[in-house]
Structure formats: structure tokens, C-alpha cells
């Protein structure tokens, strides 16, 4: 029979070791990301023309991030696993939504004026070079938007040993 003060059958139950730095970084990052999502969602409701459902989803994801980080800090394995899954899905979605929520440049097309000015082959080369730069910038922005969530997942997964003996 276990007493509420941490002794089992009059024997001292050892405290688990402290959480690893990777786990603490992942949990702190999750809490910060959750608070940021709540703030962005609330700001979106009040001050921008963003769709209400999008803002509501940001607030829900933020609240889940905060709650799961608090529960995972208590060495509960299920919230830890849900945090990894949630940030993985957010990272995947962030990669593909960057062009939708940011004002990224669109690809250019060869125009008649460009063909008349430079010739068909030269115009195609100019547009191809410009489009290569646009694609590189857009890909960089997509990766930049995804990076924090990937870092959270890596930090949480690296600290998995903290949860191997957890209930």
C-alpha cells in the first residue's frame, strides 16, 4: 500500500532523475509555441481579417500545446507522445501553408513584350533564372516556417529516455 507522501510499505521511494536538457528544451519550446499560437489566434480574431475558424484552430492548438507540455513535464508518457505527434502535423502543415499565409512571390511567365525585347530564347532564359530565385526564396520560407516545430519534435524525441519508465 502506498502512502500519499511517497513511501511504500515504510520504504523510501527514490525520486526519478531530473529531465534531460533536450526534454526540458522541447517542453519549454512547446509552452512558448502554445502561448504564441494563442496570442496569434486572439490577435487574428480581434485585429485582422483572418478567417475566424483559422484563428480558433490557432487558439486550440496553442491551448493543447500548453496543456500537454505541463502534463508531459510531470513525466506522463501519453502527453509527451501527443506533443510529438501534434508538432509533427503542425510542421507538415506549416511547410505547405507558407505560400498561403505569407506574401511570397509568384512564378513569372514569358510575356510577348519580353520576347519582342530580348528574343524568345533569351526571354525564356531570363524568366527561368528569375523563377529559380523565386523558388529558392519560397522554399527557404517554407523551411523557415517549419524549422521550429521540427526542432521541438527532435528535442522531445531525444529526451525519450525520460519517459521509458513513466506511467
Residue pairs with C-beta under 8 A, 6 or more apart in sequence:
1 8
1 9
2 8
2 13
6 12
6 13
7 13
16 75
16 165
19 27
19 73
19 75
19 159
19 162
20 158
20 159
20 161
20 162
22 155
22 156
22 158
22 159
23 155
23 156
23 158
23 159
23 162
24 159
25 155
26 83
26 152
26 153
26 154
26 155
26 156
26 158
26 159
27 69
27 72
27 73
27 83
27 156
28 69
29 148
29 151
29 152
29 155
30 65
30 66
30 68
30 69
30 72
30 83
30 87
30 152
30 156
31 65
31 66
31 69
31 70
33 62
33 65
33 87
33 148
33 149
33 152
34 61
34 62
34 63
34 64
34 65
34 66
34 67
34 69
35 62
35 66
36 62
37 58
37 59
37 61
37 62
37 65
38 58
38 59
38 62
38 63
38 66
39 62
40 55
40 58
40 62
41 55
41 56
41 57
41 58
41 59
41 60
41 62
42 55
42 59
44 50
44 54
44 55
44 58
45 52
45 55
45 56
61 86
61 90
64 82
64 86
65 83
65 86
65 87
67 79
68 79
68 80
68 82
68 83
68 86
69 79
69 83
71 78
71 79
72 79
72 80
72 83
72 156
72 163
75 162
75 163
75 166
75 167
76 166
76 167
77 163
77 166
77 167
80 156
80 163
80 166
83 152
83 156
84 153
84 156
84 157
87 149
87 152
87 153
87 156
88 149
88 153
90 149
91 146
91 149
91 150
91 153
92 146
94 142
94 145
94 146
94 149
95 142
95 143
95 145
95 146
96 142
97 145
98 104
98 138
98 141
98 142
98 145
98 146
99 138
99 141
99 142
102 141
102 145
104 134
104 137
104 138
104 141
105 134
105 137
105 138
106 134
107 131
107 134
107 135
108 127
108 130
108 131
108 134
109 127
110 120
110 123
110 124
110 127
111 123
114 123
114 126
114 127
115 123
117 123
118 126
